[in-house]
Amino acid sequence: MIEVLSCGTIMADILAVALDKIAEPGEVVYLEREIKTRIGGHPINVGIDLIKMGADPQKIGIIAALGKGMFGNYTKKIISEYKIQTFFQEIENTDTGKNIILELEGEDRRFHIDPGANWYLDPKFVKKKIRELSPKFFCVRPGYCGIDLYLKEIFKEVKNQNSFLFLDIMKPHPKRPKNFVFPVLNFVDAIHCNEREAMIITSKPNPEKAVKELLRQGVKTIFLTKGKKGAELITDNFQITQPGFKVKTIDATGCGDAFCAGVIHKLIEYDECKDIRNLSKEKLNELLTYAQATGASASTGIGCTEEVSKAKINKILQKQRRKKK
């Protein structure tokens, strides 16, 4: 039985982090740190993070599209090591999506995305797998893949299976309307985004107005992450605000996906797959704290999932508790 089914884009991440500078035109810059290649993308990151927190790989599933080139083979090899249940479409005559990530020391990351095979993820294939697998949790990030314009029929299928629908949003591809998720927000049980993403999706000038617009569109629960400033859990009736965790950040790539995995991990522990608002304030605080710690753990190494583990998360939580005393 699949407990968590995650869907969206898969990427081969090529990472150059902690750079002193980015080369000028025609200039050669020799790097102190090694350029790394990692697999990434929301469904893979969430699945691997959950397994690293102790989930049974047989209960974690991934739906995505891969190309038949070098990066597709690399992705399948890495995923096979985690024994995650995979439901891949292999797309002819194109390669797996790629993301070149450049990160100057002390600055946020610069993403350069080639969607590749993600454009061709078939919504009929996704709906069929949802129907067959009937997961407790369906976690998805659209934005530059083939299901973007078919979310309503996919989300209806998710709700027909009584699955918890967790939507992670991002700045969409220029070929997609900024607010392309608006017509389906009433299906969503929880949404995750950072402040910038919330403002882009809603075309609002600040995070506060963006959050109000998301609630107005029918979102039940919002997880708003704010980087080092912390995170918020927001519903129509209440708001929980927490400060961030202080860790030595190496690479922030994948922190949002790790945060989502932390939320799902706690909901499985609480046996709550219907409505987050049913939980007590104590559990909601604990859930948000755990999700933040999971996101923070991802930032302490290069790549999306390398440093996520039960031990690392607990160490971060213990350190935070000692500071509060």
C-alpha positions in Angstrom: 0.0 0.0 0.0 1.3 3.5 -0.9 0.9 5.9 2.0 2.5 9.0 0.4 2.4 9.6 -3.3 4.4 12.5 -4.5 4.2 14.0 -8.0 5.8 16.8 -10.0 9.1 17.6 -11.7 12.3 15.6 -11.5 15.6 17.4 -12.1 19.3 16.7 -12.4 20.8 19.5 -10.3 24.3 20.7 -11.2 25.4 22.7 -8.2 28.2 25.3 -7.7 27.8 26.7 -4.2 29.7 29.1 -1.9 31.2 30.9 -4.9 33.5 33.9 -4.4 32.3 35.3 -7.7 30.5 34.4 -11.0 32.7 34.6 -14.0 32.6 37.7 -16.2 32.1 37.1 -20.0 35.2 35.4 -21.3 36.7 34.9 -17.8 37.8 31.6 -16.3 37.2 31.2 -12.6 38.7 28.2 -10.8 36.6 27.0 -7.9 37.6 26.0 -4.4 34.6 23.7 -4.0 33.8 20.8 -6.3 30.9 21.1 -8.7 28.3 18.5 -7.6 25.7 16.7 -9.5 22.6 15.6 -7.6 19.1 14.4 -8.4 16.4 16.7 -7.3 12.8 17.8 -7.8 9.9 17.9 -5.4 8.7 14.3 -5.6 12.2 12.7 -5.3 13.2 15.0 -2.5 10.1 14.5 -0.4 10.3 10.7 -0.9 14.0 10.4 0.0 13.6 12.8 3.0 10.7 10.7 4.4 12.8 7.5 4.1 15.6 9.2 5.9 13.2 10.0 8.7 12.3 6.3 9.0 9.4 5.8 6.5 9.0 2.4 4.8 10.2 2.7 1.1 7.4 0.4 0.1 4.9 3.0 1.2 6.4 5.9 -0.6 5.6 6.4 -4.3 6.8 8.9 -7.0 5.1 9.9 -10.2 7.2 11.8 -12.7 8.6 11.9 -16.3 12.2 11.1 -17.2 14.1 11.4 -20.5 16.0 8.5 -21.9 19.4 10.1 -21.8 22.3 10.1 -19.4 20.5 12.0 -16.6 17.4 9.8 -16.7 19.7 6.7 -16.2 21.5 8.5 -13.4 18.2 9.4 -11.7 16.9 5.8 -11.9 20.1 4.5 -10.5 20.1 6.8 -7.4 16.4 6.2 -6.8 16.8 2.4 -6.9 19.2 2.7 -4.0 16.4 4.0 -1.8 13.9 1.3 -3.0 11.1 3.9 -3.4 8.2 2.8 -5.5 8.5 4.6 -8.9 5.9 5.3 -11.5 7.9 6.9 -14.3 7.0 7.9 -17.8 10.0 7.6 -20.0 9.8 10.2 -22.7 11.4 9.6 -26.1 13.7 12.2 -27.9 14.2 14.4 -24.8 16.4 14.4 -21.7 15.5 14.6 -18.0 15.0 18.1 -16.7 18.1 19.9 -15.6 18.8 22.8 -13.2 22.1 24.7 -13.0 22.3 26.2 -9.5 24.9 29.0 -8.8 25.2 30.3 -5.3 27.4 33.2 -4.4 28.7 33.1 -0.8 26.2 34.9 1.4 23.5 35.2 -1.3 20.5 33.2 -2.3 20.7 30.6 -5.1 20.4 31.4 -8.8 18.4 28.7 -10.7 18.6 28.0 -14.4 16.0 25.5 -15.3 15.5 23.4 -18.4 12.2 21.5 -17.9 13.1 18.7 -20.3 10.9 15.6 -20.0 8.8 17.2 -17.2 6.8 19.1 -20.0 5.4 15.8 -21.1 4.1 14.2 -17.9 0.7 12.9 -19.0 -2.2 13.9 -16.7 -4.1 10.7 -17.7 -1.2 8.6 -16.5 -1.1 10.6 -13.2 -4.9 10.2 -12.7 -4.7 6.5 -13.4 -1.9 6.0 -10.8 -3.8 8.0 -8.2 -6.9 5.8 -8.8 -4.9 2.6 -8.6 -2.8 3.5 -5.6 -5.3 5.5 -3.5 -2.7 7.1 -1.2 -3.4 8.6 2.1 -1.3 11.7 1.1 -0.8 13.2 -2.3 1.9 15.8 -2.4 2.5 17.8 -5.6 4.4 20.7 -7.1 3.3 21.8 -10.5 4.8 24.8 -12.4 6.7 23.6 -15.4 5.3 20.1 -16.2 2.6 18.5 -18.3 0.0 18.4 -15.6 -0.1 22.1 -14.9 -3.2 22.9 -17.0 -5.0 19.7 -15.9 -4.9 20.2 -12.1 -8.6 20.4 -11.6 -9.3 16.8 -13.0 -6.2 15.5 -11.1 -7.2 17.1 -7.8 -10.8 15.8 -8.2 -9.4 12.3 -8.5 -7.2 12.9 -5.4 -10.3 13.9 -3.4 -12.3 11.0 -4.8 -9.7 8.8 -3.1 -10.2 10.7 0.2 -6.5 11.6 0.1 -4.9 14.5 1.8 -3.8 17.0 -0.9 -0.6 19.0 -0.1 0.3 21.5 -2.8 3.8 23.0 -2.9 3.8 26.1 -5.1 6.6 27.9 -6.9 7.1 30.6 -9.5 5.6 29.0 -12.6 7.2 28.9 -16.1 6.6 32.0 -18.3 4.3 29.8 -20.4 2.0 29.4 -17.4 -0.3 32.1 -15.9 1.0 33.3 -12.6 -2.2 32.3 -10.8 -2.7 29.0 -12.7 -3.4 27.2 -9.4 -6.3 29.6 -8.3 -9.1 27.4 -9.8 -8.0 24.4 -7.8 -7.2 25.9 -4.4 -10.5 24.9 -2.9 -9.5 21.3 -3.3 -6.3 21.8 -1.4 -5.9 20.7 2.3 -2.6 22.5 2.8 -0.3 24.6 0.8 3.4 25.4 1.2 5.2 28.4 -0.3 7.8 31.0 0.7 7.0 34.7 0.9 8.2 35.5 -2.6 6.3 32.6 -4.1 3.1 33.7 -2.4 3.4 37.2 -3.7 4.2 36.0 -7.3 1.2 33.6 -7.4 -1.2 36.2 -6.0 0.3 39.3 -7.6 0.1 41.0 -4.2 2.7 43.5 -3.0 3.5 41.9 0.4 3.2 38.5 2.1 0.3 39.5 4.4 -2.0 40.4 1.4 -0.8 37.3 -0.4 -1.8 35.1 2.5 -5.3 36.7 2.7 -5.8 36.1 -1.0 -4.8 32.4 -0.7 -7.3 32.0 2.1 -10.0 33.8 0.1 -9.4 31.4 -2.7 -10.3 28.5 -0.4 -7.0 27.2 1.0 -7.6 25.6 4.4 -4.0 25.7 5.8 -1.0 27.6 4.7 2.6 26.9 5.6 4.6 30.1 4.9 8.3 29.7 5.1 10.5 32.8 5.5 14.1 31.5 5.4 16.2 32.5 8.4 13.2 34.5 9.8 11.2 31.3 10.5 7.8 30.0 9.4 4.1 30.4 9.9 1.1 28.1 10.0 -2.0 30.1 9.0 -5.7 29.2 8.8 -8.9 31.4 8.7 -9.1 31.1 12.5 -5.5 31.2 13.8 -1.9 31.9 13.0 1.2 30.3 14.6 4.5 32.2 14.1 7.9 30.7 14.9 11.5 32.0 14.6 14.0 30.2 12.4 16.7 27.8 13.4 20.3 28.9 13.5 22.4 26.4 11.5 25.5 26.7 9.4 24.0 26.9 5.9 26.0 25.3 3.1 23.3 25.1 0.4 19.6 25.9 0.8 18.5 23.9 -2.2 15.8 21.4 -1.2 14.9 23.1 2.1 11.3 23.7 1.1 10.8 20.1 0.0 12.4 18.9 3.3 10.0 21.2 5.2 7.0 19.5 3.3 8.4 16.1 4.2 8.6 17.1 7.8 4.9 18.1 7.8 3.9 14.8 6.2 6.1 12.8 8.6 4.3 14.4 11.6 0.8 14.0 10.1 1.5 10.3 9.7 2.7 10.1 13.3 -0.4 11.9 14.5 -2.6 9.7 12.2 -4.2 12.8 10.8 -4.9 12.7 7.1 -8.2 14.7 6.9 -7.8 18.2 8.2 -4.7 19.8 9.9 -7.1 22.2 11.7 -8.4 19.2 13.8 -5.0 19.0 15.7 -4.5 20.7 19.0 -2.5 23.9 19.2 0.3 22.0 21.0 0.5 19.5 18.1 0.4 22.2 15.5 3.3 24.0 17.2 5.2 20.7 17.4 4.5 20.0 13.7 5.7 23.4 12.5 8.8 23.1 14.7 9.6 19.7 13.3 9.1 20.8 9.7 11.4 23.8 10.3 14.1 21.6 11.7 13.8 19.2 8.8 14.2 22.1 6.4 17.1 23.4 8.3 18.9 20.1 8.2 18.7 20.1 4.4 20.6 23.4 4.3 23.7 22.0 6.1 25.1 20.1 3.1 25.3 20.3 -0.7 22.3 18.9 -2.5 18.6 18.6 -1.5 18.6 15.5 0.7 22.2 14.7 1.7 22.1 16.0 5.3 18.5 15.1 6.2 18.3 12.4 8.8 16.5 11.6 12.1 19.7 12.1 14.0 20.4 15.5 12.4 16.8 16.7 12.9 16.8 15.7 16.6 20.2 17.4 17.1 18.8 20.7 15.7 15.7 20.4 17.8 17.6 19.7 21.0 19.9 22.7 20.3 16.9 24.9 19.8 15.2 23.7 23.1 18.4 24.4 25.0 18.4 28.0 23.7 14.9 28.5 24.9 15.7 27.6 28.5 
